[in-house]
Amino acid sequence: MAEKLSLTFLAVLSLLVIHVPAPGHSRLLDESDLLADGGHGLRWQPFLRLSRLGSSDSCEETYGFMPCTTTVLGNLFLIIVYGYLMYTAATFLSGGSELLLEILGPGIVGGLLLPILGAFPDAMLILVSGLSGTKAVAQEQVSVGMGLLAGSTVMLLTVIWGSCVVVGKCDLRNAIAVDSQDTKGFSLTGSGVTTDVWTKYAARIMVISVIPFIIVQLPQILNSNSGRHLAVLISLIVSVLLLLAYCLYQVFQPWIQRRRIDFAKHRHVISGVLKQLRMRALGRLLDDDGEPNIDVMQKLFNAIDANSDGYLEESELRALIVGIQFEEIGLDKKDAVEKVMKDFDISNNNRVEFEEFVQGILKWLNVAKQSRGSRNAGPHTVKFLSDYHEQTKLEHDLLGAESEEVKGIENPKNVSLKAALMLLLGTAIAAAFADPLVDAVDNFSDATSIPTFFISFIALPLATNSSEAVSAIIFASRKKKRTASLTFSELYGAATMNNVLCLAVFLALVYVRGLTWDFSAEVLVILIVIVLMGALASFRTSFPLWTSSIAFLLYPFSIALVYVLDYVFGWS
């Protein structure tokens, strides 16, 4: 953090140095200021005037004191410096929120604070792009905000997504990535990454979050000039509601995930018990008519009933479960025994009679038969139950149930203070330098005649998404399913926040200032990228290496599509 603060200080100092003029350079000289030296008829040129590459128009200083220039190289320098400061702000916000997450855990912090803080730099840049100046100036500069919104989303789901697949690839075995094993090199089909089920849900939520874009585009789709202002308002309301719904989902998602994992563990216990019973049975559990084989069931019951009292108690069920060895899923044996007892003990007398045992086995076999999708698959065969056991293990793994040891936080007060300072500093930097960055982009566009949209589409996401990109790639490089799931979930979550929070800020700006919504090409690009990548991630959990090529190709395709639609077909 000290090194980051030092670099930030140097960046700010460089802005002050180039802005504060020396006393002898406070104004430009002209002929009337020069002493006669015998060359009175000569025409003097102001030798202190810097040559300009670009527009000769004067620039307006942001806040009245921030440096500005109309030269190409000068604005390029300012964009780099301001961009670095925005990257620093994003890094501080990300680091501070992660420290808070370690202290307070998920829930409110993970559901509300982290997503909002992650999108704060983008939201601030979008806000200032159309907040100041006249309505005409705001309409011109607001394209910077749209360029950032589209560029950030596209970069997350193309360049960064594809890089994470390449960096995090492992060997694929039966379409599942093997943790920390990467021996197949750059095999397009033999290597890749695997994520959990929750990552698929995150991708689906991302696709749903494009609804406000569709609503605000309806008047253009219908070729209607009336109702555009109303469409902006409706889209704003929908985006705010989706933002609240997404935050609530993030708050309750850990609880939902724990319930799903517990259920998956119970199914795995059921399959393991059935497999063990079938292996120990001297015959078929069901006859040809699908009815319980009483003789075989009785022998199994007697084998489990260690004290031969005619009942199965918790201690005897525990011995059965311990013997099956469920260490692979981190099973809480006491909890598993209680759930198995609950399944069998219909009379609620804390012991299982033979009739209850038969009914419980029959119910479990029916569940296994339905899960396998075939009522003709002989449930009395060892292979059938072995396959069902492997299926439940896979379902458990895909829920991302692997847990890492959580270490206690030392000096929580100091860590809390550090987190608060990082959040405060990140917020202050983002708020202070967002407006100068937008002005520098606008001046650079004037000097080079490059549309502001393309500058903000390509350059600004490099600043605001850099911390997310570095974090995602580092996480993916660990080459584990758990870290891959976290990586891609973060990417989908960031894109979702762009679609709800950042878009809500943009729509509020357009509505309040009465600006014109004329971004059909940009919206189409966002929809194509999100729907395509969202569809790819919504129905599969494994991504071979060839999928990264789709992501990489979408980035130049997006830039070319906007250019063709806006400057060839004249959409905007």
C-alpha positions in Angstrom: 0.0 0.0 0.0 2.9 2.4 0.8 4.3 1.9 -2.7 0.9 2.5 -4.3 0.6 5.7 -2.2 4.1 6.9 -3.3 3.2 6.3 -7.0 -0.1 8.1 -6.6 1.7 11.1 -4.9 4.2 11.3 -7.8 1.4 11.2 -10.3 -0.4 14.1 -8.6 2.9 16.0 -8.2 3.6 15.7 -11.9 0.2 17.3 -12.6 1.0 20.2 -10.3 4.5 20.6 -11.8 3.3 20.8 -15.4 0.5 23.2 -14.4 2.3 25.8 -12.2 4.3 28.1 -14.6 7.6 29.7 -13.8 7.5 33.5 -13.3 9.2 34.2 -16.6 6.6 32.1 -18.4 3.4 33.6 -17.0 2.3 35.2 -20.3 3.2 35.2 -24.0 5.3 38.0 -25.5 4.3 40.0 -28.5 6.0 42.8 -30.6 5.0 45.6 -28.2 6.8 43.9 -25.3 10.2 43.8 -27.1 13.0 46.4 -26.9 14.2 47.9 -30.2 17.6 46.6 -31.2 18.0 47.9 -34.7 15.7 45.4 -36.3 12.5 47.4 -36.0 10.9 46.3 -39.2 11.2 42.6 -38.4 8.2 40.6 -37.4 8.8 38.8 -34.1 7.2 35.4 -33.3 6.4 34.6 -29.7 9.2 32.2 -29.0 7.7 31.0 -25.7 4.6 29.6 -27.4 4.6 25.8 -27.5 3.9 24.3 -30.9 0.6 22.5 -31.0 -0.2 19.4 -32.8 -4.0 19.5 -33.2 -6.6 22.1 -32.4 -5.6 25.7 -31.6 -8.7 26.3 -29.5 -8.1 27.2 -25.9 -9.0 24.6 -23.2 -10.9 25.1 -19.9 -9.3 24.0 -16.7 -11.3 21.5 -14.7 -12.2 22.9 -11.3 -10.4 26.1 -12.4 -6.9 24.8 -11.5 -6.4 21.3 -13.0 -3.9 21.3 -15.9 -5.3 21.2 -19.4 -3.9 21.4 -23.0 -5.1 21.2 -26.6 -2.1 19.3 -27.9 -2.3 15.6 -28.8 0.8 14.6 -26.7 -0.3 16.8 -23.8 -3.8 15.2 -23.6 -2.3 11.8 -24.1 -0.1 12.4 -21.1 -3.0 13.6 -19.0 -5.1 10.6 -20.0 -2.3 8.3 -18.9 -1.8 10.1 -15.5 -5.5 10.4 -14.8 -6.1 6.8 -15.9 -3.4 5.6 -13.5 -5.1 7.6 -10.7 -8.4 5.9 -11.5 -6.7 2.5 -11.6 -5.2 3.4 -8.2 -8.7 4.3 -6.9 -10.1 1.0 -8.2 -7.3 -0.9 -6.5 -7.8 0.8 -3.1 -11.6 0.2 -3.3 -11.1 -3.5 -4.2 -8.4 -4.0 -1.5 -10.5 -2.2 1.2 -13.7 -4.1 0.4 -11.8 -7.5 0.5 -10.4 -6.6 3.9 -13.9 -5.9 5.1 -15.1 -9.1 3.7 -12.4 -11.0 5.6 -13.5 -9.3 8.9 -17.3 -9.3 8.5 -17.8 -12.2 6.1 -20.4 -12.4 3.3 -24.0 -11.2 3.6 -24.4 -7.5 3.7 -20.8 -6.7 2.9 -20.5 -9.3 0.2 -23.9 -8.6 -1.2 -24.2 -4.9 -1.1 -20.8 -3.2 -0.5 -18.5 -5.2 -2.7 -20.5 -5.0 -6.0 -21.2 -1.3 -5.6 -17.6 -0.4 -4.7 -16.4 -2.5 -7.6 -18.5 -0.5 -10.0 -17.9 2.9 -8.3 -15.0 4.2 -10.6 -17.0 3.4 -13.7 -20.2 4.9 -12.3 -18.3 8.1 -11.3 -16.8 8.5 -14.8 -20.2 8.0 -16.3 -21.8 10.5 -14.0 -19.3 13.3 -14.6 -19.3 12.7 -18.4 -22.7 14.6 -18.6 -23.0 16.4 -15.3 -21.2 19.6 -16.0 -21.4 22.2 -18.8 -24.4 23.2 -20.9 -26.8 20.7 -22.3 -25.0 20.7 -25.7 -21.7 20.1 -24.0 -23.2 17.3 -21.9 -24.7 15.7 -25.0 -21.3 15.7 -26.6 -19.4 14.4 -23.6 -21.9 11.8 -22.6 -20.5 9.6 -25.3 -17.5 9.1 -23.1 -19.8 7.6 -20.5 -21.4 5.3 -23.0 -18.0 4.3 -24.4 -16.8 3.4 -21.0 -20.0 1.4 -20.2 -19.8 -0.6 -23.4 -16.0 -0.9 -23.4 -15.9 -2.1 -19.8 -18.5 -4.8 -20.3 -17.0 -6.0 -23.6 -13.5 -6.1 -22.2 -14.5 -8.1 -19.2 -16.3 -10.7 -21.3 -13.8 -11.0 -24.1 -10.2 -10.2 -23.5 -10.2 -10.8 -19.7 -12.5 -13.9 -20.0 -10.4 -15.5 -22.7 -7.2 -14.7 -20.8 -8.6 -16.4 -17.7 -9.3 -19.6 -19.8 -5.8 -19.6 -21.2 -4.1 -19.0 -17.9 -6.3 -21.3 -15.8 -6.5 -24.2 -18.2 -6.0 -27.8 -16.9 -6.3 -31.2 -18.4 -9.9 -32.2 -19.2 -10.9 -35.7 -18.2 -14.5 -36.7 -19.0 -15.2 -33.0 -19.7 -14.1 -32.0 -16.2 -10.8 -30.1 -15.5 -8.4 -31.9 -13.2 -7.1 -29.5 -10.6 -3.4 -28.4 -10.9 -2.8 -30.8 -13.8 -1.7 -29.2 -17.1 0.1 -31.7 -19.3 -1.8 -31.3 -22.6 -0.4 -27.9 -23.5 -2.6 -25.8 -25.7 -4.9 -28.6 -26.8 -8.1 -26.9 -28.0 -10.3 -29.8 -26.7 -8.1 -31.5 -24.2 -7.5 -28.6 -21.8 -9.7 -26.0 -20.3 -11.4 -24.8 -17.1 -14.4 -26.1 -15.1 -16.6 -23.9 -12.9 -19.4 -24.7 -10.4 -23.1 -24.5 -10.8 -23.3 -21.1 -9.1 -21.2 -19.6 -11.8 -23.8 -20.7 -14.4 -26.4 -18.9 -12.3 -24.3 -15.8 -12.3 -24.1 -15.9 -16.1 -27.9 -16.2 -16.3 -28.4 -13.3 -14.0 -26.0 -11.3 -16.3 -28.2 -12.1 -19.3 -31.3 -11.0 -17.5 -29.7 -7.7 -16.5 -29.8 -6.5 -20.2 -33.5 -6.0 -19.9 -33.1 -2.2 -19.3 -31.1 -1.9 -22.5 -33.9 -3.5 -24.5 -36.6 -1.2 -22.8 -34.7 2.0 -23.6 -34.2 0.9 -27.2 -37.9 0.2 -27.9 -38.7 3.6 -29.4 -35.8 3.2 -31.8 -36.8 -0.4 -32.6 -40.3 0.8 -33.3 -39.1 3.8 -35.4 -40.9 6.2 -33.0 -39.6 9.6 -31.9 -42.3 9.9 -29.2 -42.0 8.2 -25.9 -38.2 8.2 -25.8 -38.0 10.2 -22.6 -40.6 7.9 -21.0 -38.6 4.8 -22.2 -35.6 6.2 -20.4 -37.6 6.7 -17.2 -39.0 3.2 -17.3 -35.6 1.7 -18.1 -34.2 3.6 -15.1 -36.8 2.2 -12.8 -36.3 -1.3 -14.0 -32.5 -1.0 -13.7 -32.8 0.2 -10.1 -35.2 -2.7 -9.2 -32.8 -5.2 -10.8 -29.9 -3.6 -8.8 -31.9 -4.1 -5.6 -32.9 -7.7 -6.5 -29.3 -8.5 -7.4 -27.9 -7.2 -4.1 -30.6 -9.1 -2.2 -29.6 -12.3 -4.1 -25.9 -11.6 -3.2 -26.9 -11.2 0.5 -28.9 -14.5 0.7 -26.8 -16.5 -1.8 -24.4 -17.9 0.8 -27.4 -19.3 2.8 -28.9 -20.7 -0.4 -25.6 -22.3 -1.4 -25.2 -23.9 2.0 -28.7 -25.4 1.8 -28.0 -26.8 -1.7 -24.6 -28.2 -0.6 -26.2 -29.9 2.4 -28.9 -31.4 0.2 -26.2 -32.7 -2.3 -24.2 -34.2 0.6 -27.4 -36.0 1.8 -28.0 -37.4 -1.7 -24.4 -38.6 -1.8 -24.8 -40.4 1.5 -28.0 -42.0 0.2 -26.2 -43.2 -2.9 -23.2 -44.5 -0.8 -25.5 -46.4 1.6 -27.4 -48.0 -1.3 -24.1 -49.0 -3.0 -22.8 -50.5 0.2 -26.0 -52.4 0.9 -26.1 -53.8 -2.6 -22.5 -55.0 -2.3 -23.3 -56.6 1.0 -26.6 -58.2 -0.1 -26.6 -61.9 -1.1 -29.2 -61.3 -3.8 -31.3 -58.7 -5.5 -32.8 -55.9 -3.5 -35.9 -55.9 -5.8 -37.6 -58.7 -7.6 -38.6 -58.7 -11.2 -41.8 -56.8 -10.4 -39.9 -54.0 -8.7 -41.1 -55.1 -5.2 -38.8 -55.4 -2.2 -37.0 -58.7 -1.9 -37.9 -59.4 1.8 -35.4 -62.2 2.4 -32.5 -60.1 1.1 -33.7 -57.0 3.0 -34.0 -59.0 6.2 -30.5 -60.3 6.0 -29.2 -56.8 5.4 -31.2 -55.5 8.4 -29.8 -58.3 10.6 -26.2 -57.5 9.5 -26.6 -53.8 10.4 -28.4 -54.6 13.7 -25.3 -55.3 15.8 -27.1 -56.0 19.1 -29.8 -58.1 17.4 -32.7 -56.3 19.2 -34.8 -56.0 16.0 -34.2 -52.2 15.7 -31.6 -50.0 14.1 -30.3 -47.2 16.4 -28.2 -44.2 15.7 -25.0 -45.9 16.8 -25.6 -48.7 14.3 -26.4 -46.3 11.5 -23.3 -44.3 12.4 -21.1 -47.5 12.1 -22.6 -48.1 8.6 -21.9 -44.5 7.4 -18.4 -44.4 8.9 -17.6 -47.7 7.1 -18.5 -46.2 3.8 -15.9 -43.4 4.2 -17.3 -40.0 2.9 -14.1 -38.0 3.6 -14.1 -36.9 0.0 -17.0 -34.5 0.6 -16.1 -33.4 4.1 -19.1 -35.1 5.6 -20.4 -34.2 9.1 -21.1 -37.7 10.2 -23.4 -36.7 13.1 -25.5 -34.6 10.8 -25.6 -37.3 8.2 -26.7 -39.9 10.7 -29.5 -37.6 11.9 -30.8 -37.1 8.4 -30.7 -40.8 7.5 -32.5 -41.6 10.8 -35.1 -39.0 9.8 -35.6 -40.6 6.4 -36.1 -44.0 7.9 -37.8 -43.3 11.3 -41.4 -42.8 10.2 -42.8 -43.4 13.7 -40.3 -40.8 15.2 -39.3 -43.1 18.1 -35.5 -42.7 17.4 -35.1 -46.2 16.1 -35.8 -47.9 12.8 -38.0 -51.0 12.6 -37.7 -53.6 9.8 -40.8 -52.3 7.9 -39.4 -48.7 8.1 -36.1 -50.0 6.8 -37.7 -51.6 3.8 -39.8 -48.5 3.0 -36.8 -46.3 3.3 -34.6 -48.4 1.0 -37.5 -48.6 -1.5 -37.9 -44.7 -1.4 -34.2 -44.2 -1.9 -34.1 -46.7 -4.9 -36.9 -44.8 -6.5 -35.0 -41.5 -6.1 -31.9 -43.1 -7.7 -34.0 -44.6 -10.5 -35.6 -41.2 -11.3 -32.2 -39.4 -11.2 -30.8 -41.9 -13.7 -33.7 -41.0 -16.1 -34.7 -44.6 -16.7 -37.2 -46.7 -14.9 -35.9 -49.8 -16.7 -32.3 -49.5 -15.5 -32.1 -52.4 -13.1 -31.6 -50.8 -9.7 -30.5 -54.1 -8.3 -27.3 -54.0 -10.3 -24.0 -52.9 -8.8 -23.1 -50.8 -11.8 -26.3 -48.8 -11.7 -25.8 -47.8 -8.0 -22.1 -47.1 -8.6 -23.0 -44.8 -11.4 -25.6 -43.0 -9.2 -23.0 -42.7 -6.5 -20.5 -41.0 -8.9 -23.3 -38.8 -10.2 -24.1 -37.5 -6.7 -20.4 -36.9 -6.1 -20.2 -34.8 -9.3 -23.3 -32.8 -8.4 -21.7 -32.1 -5.0 -18.4 -31.0 -6.6 -20.2 -28.7 -9.1 -21.8 -26.8 -6.2 -18.3 -25.7 -5.3 -18.5 -27.3 -1.9 -14.8 -27.5 -1.4 -13.8 -25.4 1.5 -10.5 -23.8 2.4 -9.3 -23.3 6.0 -10.4 -19.9 7.2 -7.8 -18.3 9.4 -8.7 -15.8 12.1 -7.9 -12.1 11.5 -5.1 -10.8 13.7 -5.6 -7.2 15.0 -9.1 -6.8 13.5 -9.2 -3.1 14.7 -6.1 -2.3 12.7 -7.4 -4.2 9.7 -10.7 -2.4 9.9 -8.9 1.0 10.1 -6.8 0.1 7.1 -9.9 -1.0 5.2 -11.7 2.2 6.0 -8.7 4.3 5.0 -8.4 2.4 1.7 -12.1 2.8 0.9 -12.0 6.5 1.8 -8.9 7.2 -0.2 -10.2 5.2 -3.3 -13.5 7.1 -3.2 -11.8 10.5 -2.9 -9.4 9.8 -5.8 -12.2 8.5 -8.0 -14.4 11.5 -7.3 -11.6 14.0 -7.7 -10.0 12.8 -11.0 -13.0 11.4 -12.9 -14.0 14.8 -14.3 -10.5 15.8 -15.4 -10.1 12.4 -17.1 -13.3 12.9 -19.1 -12.2 16.4 -20.1 -8.8 15.1 -21.2 -10.5 12.4 -23.3 -12.8 15.1 -24.9 -9.8 17.4 -25.6 -7.8 14.5 -27.1 -10.7 13.7 -29.3 -10.8 17.3 -30.5 -7.1 17.4 -31.2 -7.0 14.1 -33.1 -10.6 14.0 -34.6 -11.0 10.5 -33.2 -14.5 10.1 -31.8 -14.6 10.2 -28.0 -16.6 6.9 -28.0 -13.7 4.9 -29.3 -11.1 6.5 -27.0 -13.3 5.8 -24.0 -14.2 2.3 -25.3 -10.6 1.2 -25.6 -8.6 3.4 -23.2 -10.7 4.0 -20.1 -11.6 0.3 -19.3 -7.8 -0.3 -19.2 -7.8 2.0 -16.2 -11.0 1.0 -14.4 -10.8 -2.7 -15.1 -7.1 -3.2 -14.5 -7.4 -4.2 -10.9 -10.2 -6.7 -11.7 -8.2 -8.1 -14.7 -5.0 -8.6 -12.6 -7.0 -10.2 -9.8 -8.9 -12.5 -12.1 -5.9 -13.7 -14.0 -3.9 -14.3 -10.7 -6.9 -16.3 -9.3 -7.3 -18.3 -12.6 -3.5 -19.1 -12.6 -4.0 -21.3 -9.5 -5.6 -23.8 -11.8 -8.3 -25.1 -9.5 -12.0 -25.4 -10.1 -12.8 -23.4 -7.0 -10.6 -20.4 -8.0 -11.9 -20.6 -11.6 -15.5 -20.5 -10.3 -14.7 -17.4 -8.3 -12.9 -15.8 -11.2 -15.7 -16.2 -13.7 -18.4 -15.3 -11.2 -16.6 -12.0 -10.5 -16.4 -11.3 -14.2 -20.2 -12.0 -14.6 -20.9 -10.0 -11.5 -19.0 -7.0 -12.7 -20.8 -7.1 -16.1 -24.1 -7.3 -14.2 -23.3 -4.3 -12.1 -22.4 -2.4 -15.3 -25.9 -3.3 -16.7 -27.8 -2.2 -13.6 -25.8 0.3 -11.5 -23.7 2.0 -14.1 -26.6 2.0 -16.6 -28.9 3.4 -13.9 -26.5 6.3 -13.3 -26.3 6.9 -17.1 -30.1 6.8 -17.5 -30.6 9.1 -14.6 -28.2 11.6 -16.2 -29.9 11.4 -19.5 -33.4 11.8 -18.0 -32.6 14.6 -15.5 -30.6 16.7 -18.1 -33.1 16.0 -20.9 -30.4 14.5 -23.1 -31.1 12.4 -26.3 -30.7 8.7 -26.1 -29.0 7.8 -29.4 -26.8 4.8 -28.8 -28.3 2.0 -30.9 -25.0 0.7 -32.2 -23.4 0.6 -28.7 -26.4 -1.1 -27.2 -26.4 -3.7 -29.9 -22.8 -4.5 -29.2 -23.4 -4.9 -25.5 -26.4 -7.2 -26.2 -24.5 -9.4 -28.6 -21.5 -9.9 -26.3 -23.6 -10.5 -23.2 -26.1 -12.8 -24.8 -23.5 -14.8 -26.6 -21.1 -15.2 -23.7 -23.9 -15.6 -21.3 -25.5 -18.4 -23.3 -22.1 -20.1 -23.5 -21.7 -19.9 -19.7 -25.3 -20.6 -18.7 -25.6 -24.2 -19.9 -22.2 -25.6 -19.3 -19.6 -25.8 -16.6 -16.6 -26.8 -18.6 -14.9 -24.5 -21.1 -12.3 -26.1 -23.5 -9.5 -23.9 -24.7 -11.2 -23.3 -28.0 -13.9 -21.2 -26.3 -11.3 -18.5 -25.5 -10.9 -17.9 -29.3 -14.6 -16.9 -29.4 -14.1 -14.4 -26.6 -10.9 -12.9 -28.1 -12.5 -12.5 -31.6 -15.5 -10.7 -30.1 -13.4 -7.7 -29.0 -12.2 -6.5 -32.4 -15.6 -7.5 -33.8 -17.4 -5.2 -31.4 -15.2 -2.2 -32.3 -15.7 -2.8 -36.0 -19.4 -3.3 -35.7 -19.9 0.1 -33.9 -17.8 1.9 -36.5 -19.7 0.4 -39.4 -23.1 1.0 -37.9 -22.3 4.6 -36.8 -20.1 5.9 -39.6 -21.2 3.7 -42.6 -24.9 3.2 -42.0 -25.3 6.4 -39.9 -27.1 4.9 -36.9 -26.0 7.7 -34.6 
